[in-house]
Amino acid sequence: MKIIPAIDLMDGKVVRLYKGDPKNKTIYSNNPVEIAKKWEFSGADLIHVVDLDATLGNGENLKIIKEISKNVSIPLQVAGGLRNEEKISEILDFAPRAVIGTIAMQLKESEQENILSDFIQTFGNERIVISIDHMDGKIVTHGWQTNTGIDLYDATDEFVKYGFTEFLTTNVSKDGTLEGPDIESLSKICKIQNCNVIASGGISKMKDVEDVKKMNPFGVILGKALYEGLVSIEEAKKIGIN
């Protein structure tokens, strides 16, 4: 299981939001590059970078993300506001993995699945990560502001049938709360064949990492608990390897 620290960016700063609410944020650092180097030194397998400003349509942090990429040797997985092929391509010019959510759901619902298939042909299924963020089992988009009413499991199963293999799932009601991960939803998704799942949201202690590991996901994202010193990458790595 890959251990993946998150670096969420807003106004050039490293922040964490509570349940995805931009009005309820905690600033942890004014130096994202140094934070990335710290997590790399601690043994992270890859870094999950989220451009919250791009997600919410309030500008972008692309220059900083590129600086992070230049200063670490481990892979980046970049998310936030990637809602057209041009933006996806721009990210994949320097990062191994790009996370898409809103555009994937829009194309699926408008029956333009051929464009989704083109993404796989153009970029490769291992480089495109489908973000299946949800609020208690129903997919949410547009920076978690829009509830689509679409079932989490059904959506994931459909994307697998299109040929996608990489997924990131966050129960928004758990994110930033330190209330523990959504093991029930994670368990269902991890049972889908040809589905590599990264679990995100709710991690509060090392026992949570152990519980996630039992579901056999591809990886786990460490966010607020990491920044608050409640978990460490070093200890999580030991769990991930065992």
Secondary structure, 3 states (H helix, E strand, C coil): CEEEEEEEEECCEEEEEECCEEEEEEEEECCHHHHHHHHHHCCCCCEEEEEHHHHHCCCCCHHHHHHHHHHCCCCEEEECCCCCHHHHHHHHCCCCEEEECHHHHHHHHCCCHHHHHHHHHHHCCCCEEEECCEECCEEEECCCCEEEEEEHHHHHHHHHHHCCCEEEEEECCCCCCCCCCCHHHHHHHHCCCCCEEEEECCCCCHHHHHHHHHCCCCEEEECHHHHCCCCCHHHHHHHHHC
